[in-house]
Each structure stands twice: as C-alpha cells, then as structure tokens.
C-alpha cells in the first residue's frame, strides 16, 4: 500500500515526503537514515529507495518520534525501534489496512 501524503498526529497535520536527498536523511553523526522528522515544518521524510514494508516501519518509527517529542516522553531510541517493529507486526499480521 502506498504511503499517505499527510497524517494527523496529536491534532497537527504532518506531510510525508519520499526522498533520496542525503542532506535531509543524514544524522548529526553523518549516518544515512531511513527517515527523519522535521518539527518546524511538520514533515516526515522517508527514504524512497526502501522496500515498501520498510517505508511503513520507517513511517511508524517517525510517528513514534513525533509523539515522543510532542508529549515529552523519555524513552531511548532503541525502545522507539522496538515499538516500530511491534506496531508493524500487529497491523500486518492482523491484515489491518495501512
């Protein structure tokens, strides 16, 4: 299934853009990323060249990051990765549409 162009997270509309722009998808320590969220412009960037299932897990990951930041939840990045995997598995295995 194709990624949506926008999503609503906690009452705010976020744009979802698929890109291969390494200047956007590079971490502070110069690692290439699968996705990145930008709070100032409410945009989630997803690496275009990923497999479709990876795009979805990346989107789930970035949504969790948005919620984490917005609600000031203190969890480690490894925990966000675990949540992303768990959410994807539940939705996929139960054939929930996404």
N, CA, C and O atoms as a DFTB+ gen file, in Angstrom:
392 C
 N C O
     1  1       0.840      -1.183       0.000
     2  2       0.000       0.000       0.000
     3  2       0.880       1.240       0.000
     4  3       1.939       1.264       0.627
     5  1       0.441       2.245      -0.693
     6  2       1.197       3.481      -0.848
     7  2       1.093       4.321       0.425
     8  3       0.037       4.385       1.054
     9  1       2.195       4.959       0.790
    10  2       2.197       5.843       1.961
    11  2       1.253       7.021       1.737
    12  3       1.113       7.502       0.613
    13  1       0.606       7.485       2.803
    14  2      -0.234       8.681       2.666
    15  2       0.641       9.912       2.448
    16  3       1.833       9.896       2.753
    17  1       0.052      10.958       1.929
    18  2       0.776      12.232       1.724
    19  2       0.785      13.070       2.996
    20  3       1.694      13.869       3.217
    21  1      -0.246      12.879       3.839
    22  2      -0.323      13.595       5.112
    23  2      -0.934      12.668       6.159
    24  3      -1.661      11.730       5.831
    25  1      -0.629      12.946       7.414
    26  2      -1.247      12.255       8.538
    27  2      -1.495      13.287       9.640
    28  3      -0.846      14.332       9.692
    29  1      -2.437      12.972      10.507
    30  2      -2.730      13.824      11.646
    31  2      -2.132      13.156      12.881
    32  3      -2.470      12.017      13.202
    33  1      -1.251      13.863      13.566
    34  2      -0.644      13.356      14.795
    35  2      -0.890      14.388      15.892
    36  3      -0.405      15.518      15.823
    37  1      -1.649      13.981      16.899
    38  2      -1.940      14.841      18.042
    39  2      -2.510      16.194      17.617
    40  3      -2.152      17.233      18.173
    41  1      -3.391      16.166      16.634
    42  2      -4.073      17.376      16.208
    43  2      -3.321      18.230      15.207
    44  3      -3.782      19.316      14.854
    45  1      -2.177      17.763      14.744
    46  2      -1.386      18.530      13.772
    47  2      -1.200      17.711      12.506
    48  3      -0.957      16.505      12.553
    49  1      -1.317      18.386      11.386
    50  2      -1.110      17.712      10.109
    51  2       0.377      17.656       9.792
    52  3       1.079      18.666       9.833
    53  1       0.837      16.457       9.477
    54  2       2.228      16.221       9.095
    55  2       2.271      15.774       7.646
    56  3       1.487      14.922       7.226
    57  1       3.185      16.348       6.887
    58  2       3.380      15.974       5.490
    59  2       4.379      14.810       5.437
    60  3       5.336      14.760       6.210
    61  1       4.139      13.896       4.527
    62  2       5.043      12.757       4.342
    63  2       5.635      12.872       2.943
    64  3       4.918      12.895       1.942
    65  1       6.945      12.943       2.902
    66  2       7.645      13.113       1.628
    67  2       8.654      11.993       1.458
    68  3       9.498      11.762       2.324
    69  1       8.557      11.301       0.334
    70  2       9.569      10.298      -0.007
    71  2      10.688      11.011      -0.752
    72  3      10.441      11.766      -1.691
    73  1      11.913      10.763      -0.324
    74  2      13.055      11.480      -0.884
    75  2      14.298      10.598      -0.852
    76  3      14.357       9.603      -0.129
    77  1      15.271      10.979      -1.638
    78  2      16.602      10.362      -1.586
    79  2      17.662      11.420      -1.311
    80  3      18.847      11.201      -1.563
    81  1      17.237      12.553      -0.798
    82  2      18.124      13.667      -0.514
    83  2      18.937      13.362       0.749
    84  3      18.432      13.448       1.869
    85  1      20.195      13.008       0.539
    86  2      21.052      12.640       1.672
    87  2      21.284      13.795       2.638
    88  3      21.609      13.565       3.802
    89  1      21.122      15.035       2.176
    90  2      21.307      16.157       3.102
    91  2      20.195      16.195       4.145
    92  3      20.397      16.706       5.246
    93  1      19.019      15.658       3.805
    94  2      17.907      15.570       4.755
    95  2      18.017      14.301       5.584
    96  3      17.720      14.303       6.779
    97  1      18.447      13.214       4.943
    98  2      18.447      11.892       5.583
    99  2      19.821      11.504       6.119
   100  3      20.247      10.357       5.978
   101  1      20.503      12.448       6.725
   102  2      21.791      12.190       7.358
   103  2      21.719      12.661       8.807
   104  3      21.281      13.776       9.090
   105  1      22.149      11.802       9.708
   106  2      22.090      12.138      11.135
   107  2      23.198      13.122      11.497
   108  3      24.077      13.425      10.690
   109  1      23.131      13.609      12.726
   110  2      24.153      14.543      13.211
   111  2      25.541      13.918      13.211
   112  3      26.543      14.623      13.096
   113  1      25.600      12.581      13.341
   114  2      26.904      11.911      13.319
   115  2      27.197      11.294      11.942
   116  3      27.952      10.328      11.833
   117  1      26.585      11.870      10.891
   118  2      26.825      11.537       9.484
   119  2      26.443      10.126       9.070
   120  3      27.053       9.571       8.156
   121  1      25.458       9.538       9.713
   122  2      24.937       8.235       9.287
   123  2      23.717       8.467       8.404
   124  3      22.896       9.345       8.670
   125  1      23.611       7.653       7.333
   126  2      22.436       7.753       6.478
   127  2      21.242       7.145       7.197
   128  3      21.353       6.091       7.822
   129  1      20.097       7.816       7.103
   130  2      18.891       7.409       7.802
   131  2      17.832       6.893       6.827
   132  3      17.845       7.224       5.641
   133  1      16.926       6.086       7.344
   134  2      15.773       5.631       6.564
   135  2      14.678       6.674       6.566
   136  3      13.886       6.756       5.627
   137  1      14.632       7.473       7.621
   138  2      13.618       8.505       7.750
   139  2      14.078       9.585       8.707
   140  3      15.039       9.415       9.458
   141  1      13.369      10.695       8.660
   142  2      13.711      11.826       9.525
   143  2      12.467      12.686       9.673
   144  3      11.747      12.917       8.702
   145  1      12.216      13.156      10.879
   146  2      11.101      14.075      11.065
   147  2      11.652      15.472      11.311
   148  3      12.686      15.653      11.954
   149  1      10.935      16.447      10.783
   150  2      11.306      17.844      10.950
   151  2      10.162      18.560      11.647
   152  3       9.120      18.825      11.048
   153  1      10.370      18.871      12.924
   154  2       9.312      19.503      13.719
   155  2       8.904      20.876      13.215
   156  3       7.709      21.166      13.158
   157  1       9.856      21.738      12.844
   158  2       9.448      23.091      12.469
   159  2       8.438      23.145      11.317
   160  3       7.546      23.992      11.319
   161  1       8.573      22.250      10.340
   162  2       7.647      22.306       9.205
   163  2       6.694      21.115       9.162
   164  3       6.033      20.883       8.149
   165  1       6.619      20.354      10.267
   166  2       5.710      19.209      10.376
   167  2       5.807      18.288       9.152
   168  3       4.816      18.000       8.481
   169  1       7.035      17.839       8.892
   170  2       7.279      16.971       7.747
   171  2       8.041      15.737       8.197
   172  3       8.972      15.811       8.998
   173  1       7.617      14.595       7.656
   174  2       8.324      13.334       7.852
   175  2       8.896      12.938       6.496
   176  3       8.167      12.799       5.513
   177  1      10.205      12.760       6.464
   178  2      10.890      12.347       5.238
   179  2      11.172      10.853       5.314
   180  3      11.649      10.357       6.335
   181  1      10.879      10.144       4.237
   182  2      11.086       8.702       4.155
   183  2      11.980       8.424       2.946
   184  3      11.733       8.944       1.858
   185  1      13.022       7.602       3.137
   186  2      13.911       7.267       2.019
   187  2      13.127       6.494       0.959
   188  3      12.545       5.447       1.242
   189  1      13.122       7.024      -0.256
   190  2      12.335       6.489      -1.366
   191  2      12.783       5.098      -1.808
   192  3      11.946       4.305      -2.241
   193  1      14.053       4.778      -1.715
   194  2      14.588       3.537      -2.283
   195  2      14.375       2.307      -1.396
   196  3      14.816       1.214      -1.752
   197  1      13.717       2.461      -0.264
   198  2      13.454       1.324       0.618
   199  2      12.360       0.432       0.039
   200  3      11.556       0.869      -0.784
   201  1      12.343      -0.816       0.480
   202  2      11.222      -1.688       0.157
   203  2       9.967      -1.097       0.815
   204  3      10.065      -0.375       1.806
   205  1       8.798      -1.406       0.261
   206  2       7.549      -0.825       0.755
   207  2       7.330      -1.122       2.245
   208  3       6.921      -0.236       2.996
   209  1       7.599      -2.362       2.675
   210  2       7.403      -2.686       4.094
   211  2       8.345      -1.867       4.975
   212  3       7.974      -1.480       6.083
   213  1       9.549      -1.603       4.496
   214  2      10.491      -0.784       5.261
   215  2      10.043       0.669       5.328
   216  3      10.270       1.346       6.331
   217  1       9.407       1.150       4.263
   218  2       8.875       2.517       4.296
   219  2       7.834       2.637       5.401
   220  3       7.793       3.634       6.122
   221  1       6.982       1.601       5.531
   222  2       5.950       1.633       6.568
   223  2       6.551       1.585       7.966
   224  3       6.119       2.327       8.848
   225  1       7.544       0.721       8.183
   226  2       8.141       0.678       9.524
   227  2       8.854       1.989       9.817
   228  3       8.855       2.453      10.958
   229  1       9.456       2.587       8.806
   230  2      10.099       3.889       8.991
   231  2       9.058       4.947       9.344
   232  3       9.286       5.772      10.228
   233  1       7.927       4.928       8.663
   234  2       6.862       5.879       8.986
   235  2       6.385       5.682      10.422
   236  3       6.219       6.659      11.152
   237  1       6.164       4.440      10.841
   238  2       5.747       4.176      12.224
   239  2       6.793       4.703      13.201
   240  3       6.456       5.296      14.226
   241  1       8.061       4.482      12.874
   242  2       9.155       4.953      13.727
   243  2       9.080       6.477      13.882
   244  3       9.161       6.998      14.995
   245  1       8.928       7.170      12.781
   246  2       8.900       8.636      12.834
   247  2       7.656       9.153      13.542
   248  3       7.720      10.177      14.223
   249  1       6.525       8.468      13.395
   250  2       5.326       8.854      14.133
   251  2       5.571       8.717      15.634
   252  3       5.194       9.595      16.410
   253  1       6.197       7.626      16.038
   254  2       6.529       7.442      17.456
   255  2       7.465       8.549      17.922
   256  3       7.322       9.047      19.038
   257  1       8.420       8.940      17.086
   258  2       9.332      10.042      17.435
   259  2       8.555      11.354      17.615
   260  3       8.842      12.123      18.532
   261  1       7.584      11.606      16.748
   262  2       6.770      12.824      16.865
   263  2       5.998      12.808      18.183
   264  3       5.992      13.801      18.911
   265  1       5.351      11.689      18.489
   266  2       4.591      11.570      19.733
   267  2       5.522      11.721      20.937
   268  3       5.208      12.429      21.893
   269  1       6.650      11.058      20.877
   270  2       7.644      11.119      21.958
   271  2       8.061      12.566      22.221
   272  3       8.082      13.010      23.369
   273  1       8.387      13.291      21.169
   274  2       8.826      14.671      21.321
   275  2       7.672      15.572      21.770
   276  3       7.838      16.399      22.666
   277  1       6.517      15.411      21.152
   278  2       5.379      16.283      21.457
   279  2       4.898      16.125      22.893
   280  3       4.542      17.105      23.548
   281  1       4.889      14.887      23.379
   282  2       4.400      14.614      24.734
   283  2       5.523      14.526      25.766
   284  3       5.293      14.208      26.933
   285  1       6.742      14.815      25.310
   286  2       7.923      14.795      26.170
   287  2       8.058      13.462      26.905
   288  3       8.283      13.416      28.115
   289  1       7.915      12.381      26.137
   290  2       8.087      11.033      26.676
   291  2       9.572      10.697      26.637
   292  3      10.229      10.867      25.610
   293  1      10.080      10.232      27.729
   294  2      11.505       9.937      27.815
   295  2      11.743       8.436      27.615
   296  3      11.730       7.657      28.568
   297  1      11.960       8.055      26.363
   298  2      12.349       6.680      26.055
   299  2      13.545       6.730      25.120
   300  3      13.726       7.689      24.370
   301  1      14.340       5.705      25.175
   302  2      15.550       5.620      24.362
   303  2      15.205       5.302      22.909
   304  3      14.133       4.774      22.612
   305  1      16.118       5.626      22.022
   306  2      15.920       5.364      20.600
   307  2      15.736       3.868      20.329
   308  3      14.934       3.495      19.472
   309  1      16.453       3.023      21.033
   310  2      16.280       1.572      20.866
   311  2      14.850       1.149      21.186
   312  3      14.318       0.237      20.553
   313  1      14.226       1.804      22.161
   314  2      12.831       1.496      22.500
   315  2      11.883       1.944      21.388
   316  3      10.889       1.273      21.111
   317  1      12.186       3.068      20.756
   318  2      11.382       3.520      19.616
   319  2      11.467       2.476      18.501
   320  3      10.459       2.159      17.868
   321  1      12.657       1.947      18.262
   322  2      12.837       0.906      17.242
   323  2      12.026      -0.345      17.574
   324  3      11.433      -0.954      16.683
   325  1      11.999      -0.724      18.823
   326  2      11.216      -1.890      19.236
   327  2       9.721      -1.644      19.043
   328  3       9.003      -2.519      18.560
   329  1       9.256      -0.461      19.418
   330  2       7.838      -0.110      19.248
   331  2       7.453      -0.111      17.765
   332  3       6.391      -0.611      17.395
   333  1       8.309       0.443      16.935
   334  2       8.070       0.471      15.481
   335  2       7.868      -0.939      14.948
   336  3       6.934      -1.190      14.186
   337  1       8.735      -1.854      15.344
   338  2       8.656      -3.240      14.889
   339  2       7.378      -3.900      15.390
   340  3       6.704      -4.604      14.638
   341  1       7.047      -3.675      16.646
   342  2       5.852      -4.274      17.225
   343  2       4.574      -3.776      16.582
   344  3       3.674      -4.564      16.293
   345  1       4.485      -2.473      16.355
   346  2       3.294      -1.901      15.732
   347  2       3.136      -2.449      14.313
   348  3       2.037      -2.835      13.916
   349  1       4.218      -2.484      13.559
   350  2       4.146      -3.012      12.199
   351  2       3.672      -4.462      12.205
   352  3       2.795      -4.832      11.424
   353  1       4.243      -5.282      13.081
   354  2       3.888      -6.702      13.127
   355  2       2.408      -6.883      13.428
   356  3       1.744      -7.681      12.766
   357  1       1.877      -6.166      14.407
   358  2       0.468      -6.309      14.776
   359  2      -0.437      -5.895      13.622
   360  3      -1.380      -6.613      13.290
   361  1      -0.166      -4.759      13.016
   362  2      -1.001      -4.290      11.912
   363  2      -0.916      -5.233      10.705
   364  3      -1.930      -5.567      10.091
   365  1       0.294      -5.649      10.382
   366  2       0.490      -6.516       9.225
   367  2      -0.117      -7.890       9.427
   368  3      -0.861      -8.363       8.569
   369  1       0.181      -8.540      10.537
   370  2      -0.273      -9.900      10.765
   371  2      -1.784      -9.989      10.957
   372  3      -2.374     -11.043      10.720
   373  1      -2.407      -8.912      11.376
   374  2      -3.854      -8.904      11.534
   375  2      -4.560      -8.319      10.312
   376  3      -5.761      -8.051      10.332
   377  1      -3.776      -8.130       9.250
   378  2      -4.288      -7.640       7.972
   379  2      -5.086      -6.337       8.113
   380  3      -6.074      -6.112       7.415
   381  1      -4.623      -5.488       9.038
   382  2      -5.243      -4.183       9.171
   383  2      -4.721      -3.300       8.050
   384  3      -3.532      -3.344       7.732
   385  1      -5.565      -2.522       7.463
   386  2      -5.187      -1.744       6.297
   387  2      -4.344      -0.553       6.694
   388  3      -4.702       0.240       7.565
   389  1      -3.231      -0.462       6.034
   390  2      -2.366       0.701       6.177
   391  2      -1.593       0.895       4.916
   392  3      -0.796       1.828       4.819
